[in-house]
């Protein structure tokens, strides 16, 4: 027989007497209220308010909670409304002791500390509704078992910026998720995390509040889905809740879960404090409740609260189709025609301001029925799919479906006929049976499809070569070597030039600064003489160095030994060498460009007044030694030919804002032009006409200097800006977004921006980013990014490797992710011998082959990429290296 509620009270009082503890009146009152509900034939719910409990009350209350499963109490709600004196460990023990009758857990985690959240995340709970508003997660990692959970609320968790890879892996019944006013911003990692929630039907990153022109709320019918839906928010008491009739196909549990989620409170109170947070923790405790307004940080996009007319975003054609297919004439359609609905967005997370956010979410989560309080209609889903395929790439190279890595390798071994994987109504990049790049592009797609969280790793180079291990460099500019896949050079804010093996993270050559402090802004390798490079500083210094003849610092020789000096170019910002290594150009904070002869060391000519404002970047073409382009803040990009003694340009192309940089595609067919605030365009090099506008959303900042470069030959571009912490990867043929890479600091105060970036000329979908902090005391970092490897590769393969603060990821793909025994010989062989050799090395059995493929697919690609980079250098037979990519420079403009 079930224990009666009064009997539970007797057990509690007896336990208090035995332990010599005064009975807690708040807990007794909760038991009394539950008994009153029983007498009224209501649901017998026990509400335990943790605010009323202290550590001394723990043991008597625990004796009661452990007996609840045997009692007549039907459900238990555990609430925490304000500061709590109860120890966090005691609180978790009480909650978990309740068992399967635990219904709602509503907590303010401020009183319990990071250990409480970590334990809750790792071990899970048996509750049905979990409210963790204003929590201090920075990277959400809910990996414990939440098997009964159907509603999760993380609103106002203003430090929450991303998800860990295993988050949501044990929430099979989660139906409703709310994350309003967080710092979530990345569409791709967010969808990768949410894809584990197969039962998710309602998602919220903001609240849309609806009213008509006359100021009254517009009612909505649950049966009518032709007009805008009426959102709900308890802050606006005159607005009726959103109808749930459109969810008729869900069972009773689903409907109850939705009703539990919709009344979530929307009151935010935040105050910044100086409390430090742990560097290695996924939980941040630097924000406390107390104020009625949220501090708008630099990460928050403009227009935090916005008002739009939703109907203006729907074309008349779409409305006609909708009315024809989904509605009939009557009061509902008349209401849509007569009333202009206005929707006000409240408490939006940054992800809501991403272009095509709603369409991306709807297309990526097919079972979703409600997004941001608005129901998803059939026409919404159709339009979302159209928008998704127009503006986004699910996988690289227009792959619509991900193939198994092992099957791709097996097809390559037996030269199987290519499968046609193109998106409908689009020409494939690899026509079946024709392209030598089909298999490696397929592997790229397969690897990227399984790596939503790319591998990021800081290039950790200290100056121990100088005998000072505590001193680190402050990089300002860097360039990959055009022919040696392991070398990179970077210049520092202190005027140093450092050549490193970025795979082994070792210094190869070090050139100290001479004279006054200066920043190295221009770097360019020579192609025919791979040990030589040109370096230019903002003080006008121009030098040619041969790294094979640079003395080591221990020799105490003059730092200028082994170098060639050129005539100075004042306020230099950019240098570039032509394709024959005979000439180089220099530009800077002037309207002039200087031409130098490398062989003689003389300045040949200064071309004056080439633009109306200063010329930030000058670039030679990759194959024509006399053709070059200039980009200026006068909004013009110009093409020039030395054979015409540049007086007038070959053509002029204009941007809406000042141009930050320009570069040629590896085959010289295109010019990639980047202007202020994400104005990125691709022009035809033949006449300067527009080929493609990448339509990257602007921020509205006139100081948001944007830089863009080619990746994987001319197949993709990467773009980053100095006011944003994200690098965007876009297809250079269609302009569609493939992926965003977010850079995150250790703490909320460490805002970051992209200072420079380069695509790796030898490795598919690899790049490096020079990321700087807004704090003057913080040092910039060169970050290596591998989009084909998971963030987990560093944890598994580089226990002693350097860990980069962004996302707590690490591990160079070339060094840490590759099996040391791997060679390309077996993979290049045709027939069964190649794959058979791999099986013998890994062990017999299909599982061994699959294990090998999973570990080495990215290695396979990286090795092949060194053979022919001009057209995604991954051919299976060619061994000729392509012409190196252009090496670009630019200046700090902010």
C-alpha positions in Angstrom: 0.0 0.0 0.0 1.2 3.5 -0.9 2.5 5.6 2.0 0.1 8.4 2.8 1.2 12.0 2.7 0.6 12.6 6.5 2.8 9.5 7.1 5.6 11.1 5.1 5.2 14.1 7.4 5.5 11.8 10.5 8.6 10.2 9.0 10.1 13.7 8.6 9.4 14.9 12.1 10.7 11.6 13.6 13.9 12.0 11.6 14.3 15.6 12.8 13.8 14.5 16.4 16.3 11.7 16.1 19.0 14.0 14.5 18.3 16.8 16.9 17.3 19.2 14.1 14.4 21.6 14.1 11.7 20.8 11.6 11.7 23.1 8.5 8.4 24.9 8.3 8.7 25.4 4.5 9.1 21.6 3.9 6.2 20.8 6.2 4.1 23.4 4.4 4.9 21.7 1.1 3.7 18.4 2.4 0.5 20.0 3.8 -0.3 21.6 0.4 0.2 18.2 -1.4 -2.2 16.7 1.1 -4.8 19.4 0.4 -4.6 18.6 -3.3 -5.3 15.0 -2.5 -8.4 15.9 -0.6 -9.6 17.9 -3.5 -9.0 15.1 -6.0 -6.3 17.2 -7.7 -2.9 15.9 -9.0 -0.9 15.3 -5.9 2.2 17.3 -6.6 4.9 18.0 -3.9 6.7 21.3 -4.5 10.1 21.5 -2.8 11.5 25.0 -2.6 15.3 24.8 -2.2 15.4 28.4 -1.1 13.9 27.3 2.3 16.4 24.5 3.0 19.8 24.7 4.6 22.5 22.0 5.0 21.2 21.1 8.4 17.9 20.1 6.8 19.5 17.8 4.3 19.4 14.4 6.1 15.8 14.6 7.4 14.5 15.7 4.0 16.5 13.0 2.3 14.7 10.3 4.3 11.4 11.6 3.0 12.5 12.0 -0.7 13.8 8.4 -0.8 10.4 7.2 0.2 8.4 9.3 -2.3 8.5 6.5 -4.9 6.5 4.3 -2.4 4.0 7.1 -1.5 0.8 8.4 -3.0 2.5 11.6 -4.2 2.2 11.5 -8.0 4.9 14.1 -9.0 7.6 16.3 -7.4 8.7 19.7 -8.5 12.0 21.1 -7.3 12.2 24.9 -7.5 14.9 27.5 -6.8 13.7 31.0 -7.1 16.5 33.0 -5.4 19.8 32.5 -3.6 20.0 29.2 -1.7 22.0 28.3 1.4 21.9 24.6 0.6 25.1 23.0 -0.6 25.1 22.2 -4.3 26.1 18.5 -3.7 23.3 18.1 -1.2 20.8 19.7 -3.6 21.7 17.2 -6.4 21.5 14.2 -4.0 18.0 15.3 -2.9 16.8 15.8 -6.5 18.2 12.4 -7.7 16.7 10.6 -4.7 13.2 11.4 -5.9 13.5 9.0 -8.8 11.0 8.7 -11.6 8.3 10.9 -9.9 10.5 13.9 -10.5 8.6 16.2 -12.8 10.0 19.8 -13.0 13.4 21.0 -11.9 13.6 24.8 -12.0 16.9 26.1 -10.9 18.9 29.3 -10.7 22.4 27.8 -10.7 24.1 30.9 -9.2 24.0 29.5 -5.7 25.4 26.1 -6.4 28.7 26.7 -8.4 30.3 25.1 -11.4 30.7 21.7 -9.8 26.9 21.5 -9.5 26.4 22.2 -13.3 29.2 19.9 -14.3 27.8 17.0 -12.3 24.3 17.6 -13.6 25.6 17.7 -17.2 27.7 14.5 -16.9 25.2 12.3 -14.9 21.9 13.7 -16.0 18.5 13.8 -14.3 15.2 11.9 -14.4 13.0 15.0 -14.6 10.6 15.8 -17.4 11.1 19.6 -17.5 14.4 21.2 -16.7 14.7 25.0 -16.4 18.2 26.3 -16.2 17.6 30.0 -17.0 20.5 32.4 -16.5 22.9 29.5 -16.2 26.7 29.9 -16.7 27.5 27.4 -19.3 29.9 28.6 -21.9 30.0 25.4 -24.0 26.9 23.3 -23.4 27.9 19.7 -22.7 24.7 17.9 -21.5 25.9 14.3 -22.1 24.3 12.6 -19.1 21.2 10.5 -19.3 18.1 12.7 -19.5 15.8 9.9 -20.8 12.5 11.4 -19.5 13.3 15.0 -20.3 10.8 16.6 -22.8 11.3 20.3 -22.1 14.6 22.2 -21.6 14.9 26.0 -21.0 18.3 27.7 -21.1 17.0 31.3 -21.6 19.2 34.2 -20.6 22.4 32.1 -20.4 24.4 35.0 -21.7 27.7 33.2 -21.6 26.4 30.2 -23.6 28.1 30.5 -27.0 28.4 27.0 -28.4 27.8 23.2 -27.9 30.2 20.4 -27.4 30.2 17.6 -29.9 28.4 15.1 -27.6 25.8 17.5 -26.3 22.1 16.2 -26.4 23.3 12.7 -27.1 21.1 11.2 -24.4 17.8 13.1 -24.7 15.7 10.9 -26.9 12.4 12.4 -25.8 13.2 16.1 -25.8 10.3 17.9 -27.5 10.8 21.6 -26.6 14.0 23.6 -26.3 14.3 27.3 -25.5 17.6 29.3 -25.8 16.5 32.9 -25.9 19.1 35.6 -25.3 22.2 33.4 -25.3 25.4 33.9 -27.3 24.7 31.1 -29.8 25.6 32.3 -33.3 26.9 29.4 -35.4 24.3 27.8 -37.6 26.4 24.7 -38.5 27.5 23.6 -35.1 24.0 24.4 -33.7 22.3 22.2 -36.2 24.9 19.4 -35.7 24.0 19.4 -32.0 20.3 19.7 -32.5 20.3 16.9 -35.1 20.6 14.4 -32.2 17.2 15.5 -30.9 15.0 13.3 -33.1 11.8 14.2 -31.1 12.3 18.0 -31.1 9.2 19.8 -32.4 9.5 23.2 -30.8 12.7 25.4 -30.8 13.1 28.9 -29.7 16.1 31.3 -30.0 13.9 34.4 -29.7 10.3 35.4 -29.0 8.1 36.8 -31.8 5.3 39.0 -30.3 2.4 39.7 -32.6 0.0 42.6 -32.7 -2.1 44.2 -35.5 -2.1 47.8 -36.8 -4.5 49.1 -34.1 -2.4 47.7 -31.3 -4.5 44.8 -30.3 -3.3 41.2 -30.5 -4.4 39.2 -33.4 -6.1 35.9 -32.6 -5.2 32.8 -34.5 -7.1 29.6 -35.1 -5.5 26.3 -34.4 -7.1 24.9 -37.6 -6.0 27.8 -39.8 -2.4 27.8 -40.8 -2.7 30.3 -43.7 -2.0 33.4 -41.6 0.8 34.3 -39.2 0.7 32.5 -35.9 0.1 34.2 -32.6 3.1 33.8 -30.4 2.9 33.8 -26.7 4.9 35.4 -23.9 3.7 35.8 -20.3 5.4 39.2 -20.1 2.6 40.5 -22.4 -0.5 39.5 -20.4 -3.0 40.7 -23.0 -1.7 38.3 -25.7 -3.4 34.9 -25.8 -1.1 31.9 -26.0 -0.3 30.3 -29.2 -2.8 27.7 -30.4 -1.7 24.1 -30.2 -4.4 22.5 -32.4 -2.0 22.5 -35.4 0.0 19.8 -33.4 -3.0 17.4 -33.4 -0.8 14.6 -34.7 1.2 14.6 -31.4 0.1 12.5 -28.5 -1.1 13.8 -25.1 2.4 13.8 -23.7 3.7 16.1 -26.4 0.8 18.5 -25.9 1.4 18.7 -22.2 5.1 19.2 -22.8 4.3 22.1 -25.1 2.0 23.7 -22.5 4.7 23.3 -19.9 7.3 25.1 -22.1 5.2 28.0 -23.4 4.8 29.8 -20.1 8.6 30.0 -19.6 9.4 33.4 -17.9 11.1 36.1 -19.8 12.7 38.3 -17.2 16.4 39.0 -17.5 18.5 40.6 -14.8 22.2 40.7 -15.3 25.2 42.4 -13.7 28.8 42.1 -14.7 31.2 41.3 -11.9 34.9 40.8 -11.6 34.8 37.2 -10.4 37.3 35.0 -12.3 36.5 31.9 -14.1 38.5 28.8 -14.6 40.4 28.6 -17.9 39.7 24.9 -18.4 36.1 25.0 -17.4 33.1 24.8 -19.7 31.1 26.8 -17.1 31.5 30.6 -16.6 30.6 32.5 -13.4 31.4 36.1 -14.3 27.8 37.2 -14.6 25.3 37.5 -11.7 21.7 38.4 -11.5 20.7 41.8 -10.1 20.0 44.4 -12.8 17.0 44.9 -15.1 19.0 45.4 -18.3 21.4 43.3 -20.2 24.8 44.7 -21.1 25.0 44.8 -24.9 28.5 43.5 -25.7 30.3 43.8 -29.0 29.1 40.4 -29.9 25.5 41.4 -30.0 24.3 42.4 -33.4 22.6 45.8 -33.9 18.8 45.9 -33.4 18.6 43.5 -30.4 14.9 44.2 -30.2 13.4 44.6 -33.6 10.1 45.0 -35.2 9.2 43.8 -38.7 6.1 43.4 -40.8 6.1 39.7 -41.5 3.8 40.0 -44.5 6.2 42.2 -46.3 8.7 39.3 -46.4 6.3 37.0 -48.2 6.0 37.5 -51.9 2.6 38.0 -53.5 3.2 34.9 -55.5 3.8 32.8 -52.4 0.7 34.1 -50.8 -1.3 33.3 -53.9 0.0 29.8 -54.0 -0.6 29.5 -50.3 -4.2 30.7 -50.5 -4.8 28.4 -53.5 -3.4 25.3 -51.8 -3.9 25.6 -48.1 -6.8 27.8 -47.4 -10.3 28.6 -48.5 -12.3 31.8 -48.5 -13.6 32.8 -45.1 -12.9 34.7 -41.9 -9.4 33.4 -41.7 -8.2 34.4 -45.1 -10.1 37.7 -44.7 -8.2 38.4 -41.6 -4.9 38.0 -43.4 -6.0 40.3 -46.1 -7.4 43.0 -43.9 -4.9 43.0 -41.0 -1.2 43.8 -41.2 0.5 41.7 -38.6 3.5 43.2 -37.0 6.0 40.9 -35.2 8.4 42.2 -32.5 11.4 40.1 -31.7 12.3 40.0 -28.1 15.3 38.4 -26.4 16.9 37.2 -29.6 20.2 35.3 -29.6 22.8 36.3 -32.2 22.0 33.3 -34.4 18.7 34.9 -35.2 20.4 37.7 -37.1 22.2 35.3 -39.4 21.0 35.7 -43.0 18.3 33.1 -43.8 18.4 31.8 -40.2 14.7 30.7 -40.2 14.9 28.9 -43.5 18.1 27.2 -42.5 16.6 25.9 -39.3 13.4 24.7 -41.0 15.2 22.9 -43.8 17.7 21.3 -41.4 15.3 20.0 -38.8 12.5 18.3 -40.8 10.4 17.2 -37.7 10.3 20.8 -36.3 6.8 22.2 -36.0 7.3 25.5 -34.1 10.2 27.9 -34.4 10.4 31.0 -32.3 6.8 30.7 -31.3 5.6 30.6 -34.9 4.2 27.4 -36.4 5.9 26.0 -39.5 3.4 25.6 -42.4 3.9 23.4 -45.4 4.6 26.5 -47.6 7.2 27.6 -45.0 9.0 24.3 -45.4 8.9 24.4 -49.2 10.2 27.9 -49.3 12.9 27.1 -46.7 14.2 24.1 -48.8 14.4 26.4 -51.9 16.2 29.1 -49.9 18.6 26.5 -48.4 19.7 25.1 -51.7 20.1 28.5 -53.2 22.3 30.0 -50.4 23.9 27.1 -48.6 25.9 23.9 -49.4 25.2 20.9 -47.3 28.5 19.2 -48.4 31.4 20.5 -50.5 31.5 20.1 -54.3 27.7 20.0 -54.6 27.4 16.7 -52.9 23.8 16.2 -51.7 24.4 12.9 -49.8 27.4 11.8 -47.7 29.1 8.6 -48.9 30.8 6.0 -46.7 34.6 6.6 -46.6 35.4 2.9 -46.9 33.2 2.6 -50.0 34.9 5.6 -51.6 38.3 4.0 -51.0 37.1 0.6 -52.4 35.7 2.3 -55.5 39.0 4.0 -56.0 40.9 0.8 -55.8 38.8 -1.0 -58.4 38.2 2.1 -60.5 34.5 1.7 -60.1 32.1 3.7 -62.1 31.4 7.1 -60.4 28.0 7.6 -58.9 26.2 10.7 -59.8 25.9 12.8 -56.6 24.9 16.2 -58.0 22.0 18.2 -56.7 19.0 18.1 -59.0 19.0 20.7 -61.8 22.7 21.4 -61.3 25.7 20.3 -63.3 28.1 18.2 -61.3 31.6 19.4 -60.8 32.8 15.9 -61.5 31.1 14.4 -64.5 31.0 10.6 -64.1 34.0 8.9 -65.6 35.8 12.1 -66.5 37.2 13.9 -63.5 40.4 12.7 -61.9 39.3 14.4 -58.7 36.1 12.6 -58.1 37.3 10.3 -55.3 39.2 12.8 -53.4 36.4 15.3 -53.6 34.0 12.6 -52.4 36.3 12.0 -49.4 36.3 15.7 -48.7 32.5 15.7 -48.6 32.4 12.5 -46.4 35.0 13.9 -43.9 33.4 17.3 -43.7 30.0 15.8 -43.2 31.2 14.1 -40.1 33.2 17.1 -38.7 30.8 19.9 -37.8 33.3 21.0 -35.2 36.5 21.5 -37.1 39.9 20.9 -35.6 41.5 24.2 -34.4 45.0 24.4 -33.1 47.2 27.3 -32.0 50.6 27.5 -33.7 52.6 27.4 -30.5 56.0 28.9 -31.3 58.1 30.3 -28.4 61.4 32.1 -28.8 63.6 29.5 -27.0 66.0 29.9 -29.9 67.0 33.1 -28.2 67.4 31.4 -24.8 64.3 33.0 -23.4 61.6 30.4 -23.1 59.1 32.8 -21.4 59.1 35.3 -24.3 56.6 34.7 -27.1 56.2 36.4 -30.5 53.5 38.8 -31.5 52.7 37.9 -35.2 51.3 40.5 -37.5 51.5 38.9 -40.9 52.2 35.4 -42.3 52.5 33.4 -45.5 52.7 29.8 -46.4 55.7 28.6 -48.4 54.7 28.1 -52.1 56.6 24.9 -52.6 57.5 23.4 -49.2 54.3 22.2 -47.4 55.9 22.4 -44.0 57.2 26.0 -44.0 55.6 29.2 -43.0 57.0 32.7 -42.4 55.5 35.3 -40.1 56.5 38.9 -39.3 55.9 40.4 -35.9 54.8 43.7 -34.4 58.4 44.0 -33.1 60.0 43.8 -36.6 61.1 40.2 -36.4 60.9 37.7 -39.3 60.5 34.1 -38.2 60.5 31.1 -40.5 58.9 28.0 -38.8 58.0 24.4 -39.6 54.3 24.7 -38.8 53.9 21.0 -38.8 56.5 20.4 -36.2 56.1 23.8 -34.5 59.8 24.5 -34.6 61.7 27.6 -35.6 63.8 27.2 -38.8 65.2 30.7 -39.1 65.0 33.8 -37.0 65.8 37.4 -38.2 65.8 40.0 -35.4 64.6 43.5 -35.8 67.0 46.3 -36.7 66.8 49.8 -35.2 63.5 51.4 -34.1 60.4 49.3 -33.3 58.4 48.5 -36.5 55.8 46.1 -37.7 56.4 43.6 -40.6 53.4 44.1 -42.9 54.7 42.7 -46.2 56.0 39.2 -46.8 56.4 37.3 -50.0 58.4 34.2 -50.9 60.3 33.8 -54.2 59.1 30.8 -56.2 62.2 29.9 -58.2 64.5 30.4 -55.2 62.6 28.8 -52.3 65.0 29.9 -49.6 64.5 33.6 -50.3 61.8 36.0 -49.3 61.0 39.7 -49.4 60.0 41.4 -46.1 58.7 45.0 -45.7 58.0 47.0 -42.6 55.8 50.0 -41.8 58.9 52.1 -41.4 59.6 51.7 -45.1 62.3 49.1 -44.7 62.6 46.5 -47.6 64.9 43.6 -47.5 65.6 40.3 -49.3 66.6 37.5 -47.0 68.0 34.0 -47.8 67.1 31.8 -44.9 69.9 29.4 -45.7 72.4 32.1 -45.0 70.8 33.8 -42.0 73.1 33.3 -39.0 71.8 32.0 -35.8 71.3 34.5 -32.9 74.0 32.6 -30.9 76.7 33.7 -33.5 76.3 37.3 -32.4 76.6 38.5 -36.0 74.9 41.6 -37.3 71.3 40.9 -38.0 71.5 42.4 -41.5 74.1 39.9 -42.5 73.0 37.8 -45.6 70.3 40.3 -46.6 69.9 42.7 -49.5 68.5 46.2 -48.8 66.2 48.0 -51.2 65.3 51.7 -51.3 62.7 52.4 -48.6 59.0 52.9 -49.3 57.5 55.1 -46.7 54.5 53.7 -44.7 54.6 50.4 -46.5 51.6 48.1 -46.3 52.1 45.5 -49.1 54.7 43.8 -51.2 54.4 41.2 -54.0 56.8 39.4 -56.3 56.0 38.6 -59.9 55.8 35.1 -61.4 59.4 35.0 -62.7 61.0 36.3 -59.5 62.5 39.3 -61.4 60.4 42.2 -60.1 58.4 43.1 -57.0 55.9 45.9 -56.2 55.4 47.8 -53.0 52.4 50.0 -51.9 51.4 51.7 -48.7 49.7 54.8 -47.3 50.1 56.8 -50.5 48.7 57.0 -54.0 51.9 55.5 -55.5 53.3 52.1 -56.3 57.1 51.4 -56.5 58.7 48.8 -58.9 61.9 47.1 -57.8 64.4 44.9 -59.7 65.3 41.9 -57.5 68.5 41.0 -59.4 70.1 44.4 -59.3 68.5 45.5 -56.0 67.5 48.9 -57.5 64.2 50.7 -57.5 63.2 51.0 -61.2 60.3 53.3 -61.1 57.6 54.9 -58.9 54.1 55.1 -60.5 52.4 58.1 -59.1 48.7 59.0 -58.5 47.4 55.6 -59.5 44.4 56.1 -57.2 42.7 58.9 -55.4 43.4 57.5 -51.9 46.1 55.2 -50.5 46.7 51.8 -52.1 46.3 49.2 -49.4 47.3 46.1 -51.5 49.1 45.5 -54.8 49.2 42.1 -56.4 51.0 40.5 -59.4 49.1 37.9 -61.3 50.2 34.3 -60.8 51.2 33.6 -64.4 51.8 36.9 -66.2 54.9 38.7 -65.0 53.7 42.1 -66.1 50.1 42.1 -65.0 49.2 43.4 -61.6 46.2 44.8 -59.7 45.8 47.5 -57.1 43.0 48.0 -54.5 42.4 51.3 -52.8 40.2 53.0 -50.3 38.9 55.2 -53.1 36.6 52.3 -53.8 38.3 51.3 -57.0 40.2 48.2 -58.1 42.4 48.6 -61.1 44.3 46.2 -63.4 47.6 47.4 -64.9 50.2 46.1 -67.4 53.8 47.0 -67.1 54.3 46.7 -70.8 52.0 49.7 -71.3 54.2 51.8 -68.8 51.1 52.1 -66.5 49.5 55.5 -67.2 46.0 54.3 -67.5 44.6 51.0 -66.2 43.4 48.1 -68.3 40.1 48.4 -66.5 38.6 49.9 -63.3 36.0 48.2 -61.1 34.3 50.0 -58.3 32.9 48.9 -54.9 30.4 50.6 -52.7 33.0 51.1 -50.0 36.7 51.3 -49.7 38.6 48.2 -50.9 40.8 46.4 -48.3 42.4 43.9 -50.6 42.4 42.1 -54.0 44.0 38.8 -55.2 44.0 36.7 -58.3 42.6 33.2 -58.5 45.3 30.6 -58.9 44.6 30.3 -62.7 44.3 34.1 -63.1 40.7 33.9 -64.4 39.2 35.9 -61.6 39.9 38.7 -59.1 38.7 38.4 -55.6 37.9 41.8 -54.2 37.2 42.6 -50.5 35.8 45.9 -49.4 34.9 47.3 -46.0 32.1 45.5 -44.1 31.9 42.2 -45.9 31.5 43.4 -49.5 33.1 40.5 -51.2 32.9 40.1 -55.0 34.6 38.0 -57.7 35.4 39.8 -61.0 36.4 38.4 -64.3 40.1 39.2 -64.8 39.6 39.7 -68.5 37.5 42.9 -68.2 36.6 43.4 -64.5 33.0 42.6 -65.0 31.1 41.1 -62.0 31.1 37.4 -61.9 29.7 36.7 -58.4 28.6 38.7 -55.4 28.9 36.6 -52.3 26.3 38.6 -50.5 27.8 38.3 -47.0 25.7 40.3 -44.5 27.1 43.6 -43.4 27.4 44.7 -39.8 26.9 48.4 -40.4 30.4 49.2 -39.2 32.7 51.4 -41.3 35.7 50.0 -39.4 34.9 46.3 -40.3 37.8 45.7 -42.6 37.3 42.5 -44.6 39.9 40.1 -46.1 39.2 37.2 -48.4 41.4 34.5 -50.1 41.0 31.4 -52.2 40.9 27.9 -50.7 41.4 24.6 -52.5 42.7 26.3 -55.6 39.8 28.4 -56.9 37.0 26.2 -55.7 36.2 28.0 -52.4 37.0 31.3 -50.7 37.5 32.2 -47.1 36.5 35.6 -45.7 36.9 37.2 -42.3 36.6 40.7 -40.9 38.2 42.6 -38.0 35.0 43.3 -36.2 33.8 39.7 -36.3 34.9 36.5 -34.7 33.8 34.3 -37.6 35.4 33.0 -40.9 33.1 32.2 -43.7 33.7 29.5 -46.3 31.9 30.0 -49.6 31.8 28.3 -52.9 33.6 30.4 -55.5 31.4 29.1 -58.3 27.9 29.6 -56.8 28.5 31.9 -53.8 26.8 29.5 -51.5 27.9 29.3 -47.8 29.5 26.0 -46.9 30.6 26.6 -43.3 31.2 29.2 -40.7 34.2 28.9 -38.3 33.7 30.7 -35.0 36.6 31.8 -32.9 36.0 31.9 -29.2 38.1 33.2 -26.3 38.5 31.7 -22.9 36.4 34.3 -21.1 33.6 36.7 -22.0 36.0 39.6 -21.8 38.3 38.3 -24.5 36.6 39.4 -27.6 38.4 38.4 -30.8 38.6 39.4 -34.4 40.1 38.1 -37.7 43.2 40.1 -38.5 44.4 38.0 -41.5 43.9 34.5 -42.9 45.3 32.2 -45.7 44.3 28.9 -47.3 46.8 26.1 -47.0 48.0 25.6 -50.6 48.8 21.9 -50.0 45.9 20.6 -47.9 42.2 20.5 -48.9 40.0 22.6 -46.5 42.9 23.6 -44.3 43.7 27.2 -43.5 45.4 29.4 -40.9 43.9 32.5 -39.2 45.7 35.3 -37.5 43.3 36.0 -34.7 43.8 39.0 -32.4 42.1 40.1 -29.2 40.6 43.5 -28.6 42.5 43.9 -25.3 45.8 45.6 -26.0 47.5 43.4 -23.4 46.5 40.2 -25.2 48.6 38.6 -27.9 47.6 37.5 -31.3 47.6 33.9 -32.3 48.0 32.0 -35.6 45.4 29.3 -35.6 45.5 26.3 -37.9 42.1 25.0 -39.0 41.3 21.6 -40.5 37.7 21.4 -41.7 38.1 17.7 -42.5 39.1 16.7 -39.0 37.0 16.7 -35.9 37.8 18.7 -32.8 38.1 15.4 -30.9 41.3 14.5 -32.9 43.5 16.6 -30.7 42.1 15.0 -27.5 42.9 11.6 -28.8 46.1 12.1 -30.7 48.1 14.8 -29.1 48.3 14.4 -25.3 51.4 16.6 -25.2 50.3 19.0 -27.9 49.6 22.6 -27.5 46.1 23.4 -26.7 44.5 26.4 -28.4 42.0 28.4 -26.3 39.3 28.6 -29.0 36.8 25.9 -28.4 39.4 24.0 -26.4 40.4 22.3 -29.6 43.8 21.5 -30.8 45.9 19.2 -33.0 47.5 19.9 -36.3 46.0 17.6 -38.9 49.4 16.9 -40.4 51.1 16.1 -37.2 48.5 14.8 -34.7 45.7 13.2 -36.7 47.8 11.0 -39.0 48.9 7.4 -38.3 52.7 7.5 -38.4 52.9 4.4 -40.6 50.7 5.7 -43.3 52.1 6.1 -46.8 50.4 6.8 -50.1 52.0 3.9 -51.9 49.3 1.3 -51.2 46.5 3.8 -51.9 47.9 4.7 -55.3 48.1 1.1 -56.4 45.3 -0.2 -58.6 43.4 -3.4 -58.0 43.0 -5.3 -54.7 46.6 -5.2 -53.7 46.5 -1.6 -52.4 43.5 -2.0 -50.0 44.7 -5.5 -49.1 48.0 -4.1 -48.0 46.1 -1.7 -45.8 44.1 -4.5 -44.3 47.2 -6.4 -43.5 48.7 -3.4 -41.7 45.5 -2.8 -39.8 44.6 -6.4 -39.2 42.0 -8.6 -40.9 38.3 -7.9 -41.1 36.0 -5.3 -42.4 36.0 -3.5 -39.1 39.7 -2.9 -39.3 39.4 -1.5 -42.7 36.6 0.8 -41.5 38.7 1.8 -38.6 41.6 2.6 -40.9 39.4 4.6 -43.2 38.0 6.6 -40.3 41.4 7.5 -39.0 43.2 8.1 -42.2 40.8 9.6 -44.7 41.9 13.1 -43.9 45.5 12.0 -44.1 44.9 10.5 -47.5 43.5 13.8 -48.7 46.3 15.9 -47.2 49.0 13.8 -48.8 47.3 13.9 -52.2 46.9 17.7 -52.0 50.6 18.2 -52.5 50.5 17.1 -56.1 48.4 19.6 -58.0 46.9 22.5 -56.2 45.7 24.6 -59.1 42.5 22.7 -59.6 42.1 21.2 -56.1 45.4 19.5 -56.2 44.3 15.9 -55.5 44.6 14.1 -58.8 45.5 10.4 -58.7 48.1 10.3 -61.3 49.7 13.7 -61.7 52.8 14.5 -59.8 53.5 18.0 -61.1 53.0 20.8 -58.7 50.7 23.6 -59.7 51.6 27.2 -59.8 51.7 28.5 -56.3 48.9 30.7 -55.0 49.3 34.4 -54.7 50.8 35.6 -51.4 48.9 38.6 -50.2 49.6 41.3 -47.6 47.6 44.0 -45.9 47.7 46.5 -43.1 46.1 47.1 -39.8 43.5 49.6 -40.4 41.9 49.8 -37.0 
